[in-house]
Amino acid sequence: MIDISFLENTDSFENVINSRVTVHDFKTQAVPKNVVDKALFSLAAAPNHFLTRPWRVYVLGQKIVNEIVELNTAKVRIDKGEKAAQIKKERWTKVPCWILVNCTISQDEIRFQEDYAACACGIQNMMLTFWSNGYGTKWTTGPVIRDPDFSSIVGFDTSKEVVVGLLWVGLPNAIPEKRVRDPEHNVTWLP
Ligand SMILES: Cc1cc2nc3c(=O)[nH]c(=O)nc-3n(C[C@H](O)[C@H](O)[C@H](O)COP(=O)(O)O)c2cc1C
């Protein structure tokens, strides 16, 4: 007999997927460790060709976060001036939970593409797990992650790992409107 128990929550599962939005503004309240653990568990459940487990995940503590915020503030100060730098600093300082997901670099191009895809699936799993537990997320890939000092601060080797996403997590201060998506967009139905 085929086990179809997984279908029982399909309705609410689709709701989770379709209601999730990127959150930009977070409450400072910490994200409980058990919720972070659930999200990490769901990342590892991502589809992954050859089960290479290519993700390298860093849950950033306050010391590292402060160093990244300072690095970004200095960058913004150079590009946009002191006022813009302070506004960014204030916003970034409020984000209560930071999770970096890197992918191991494979010399085999196809393997690397597949590994990167698996990491992206893992990040989406995490975002949906957080969302279904009432926590918002923002997947970021801003310029700071490409700064040489970023990898030094976190402590990874850029010849071995590449950043897929820096995930911000927290209770939403505001939930943006879901933008309407066209489900037919970019889809060709072939005979
Ligand atoms: C690979 C990737 C990188 C992203 N980088 C950023 C970013 O640097 N800054 C940002 O504001 N949003 C970033 N986003 C979030 C997207 O802008 C967001 O998902 C998109 O606007 C759709 O909105 P939604 O998540 O609310 O559906 C990123 C998303 C992905 C998948």
The ligand as a Gaussian input file, in Angstrom:
#p B3LYP/6-31G(d) Opt

LIG

0 1
 C       19.970000      34.597000      -4.956000
 C       19.172000      35.703000      -4.337000
 C       19.818000      36.851000      -3.918000
 C       19.101000      37.909000      -3.323000
 N       19.786000      39.026000      -2.896000
 C       19.101000      40.056000      -2.363000
 C       19.784000      41.219000      -1.913000
 O       21.005000      41.292000      -1.950000
 N       19.039000      42.234000      -1.421000
 C       17.666000      42.161000      -1.357000
 O       17.041000      43.130000      -0.921000
 N       17.004000      41.056000      -1.724000
 C       17.674000      40.001000      -2.224000
 N       17.013000      38.863000      -2.603000
 C       15.559000      38.766000      -2.365000
 C       14.793000      39.057000      -3.643000
 O       14.963000      40.400000      -4.001000
 C       13.311000      38.708000      -3.395000
 O       13.204000      37.325000      -3.179000
 C       12.460000      39.128000      -4.569000
 O       12.329000      40.523000      -4.593000
 C       11.079000      38.523000      -4.534000
 O       10.407000      38.891000      -3.352000
 P        9.826000      37.827000      -2.319000
 O       10.990000      37.082000      -1.720000
 O        9.094000      38.666000      -1.308000
 O        8.909000      36.899000      -3.060000
 C       17.694000      37.795000      -3.165000
 C       17.046000      36.621000      -3.584000
 C       17.777000      35.579000      -4.150000
 C       17.055000      34.313000      -4.568000

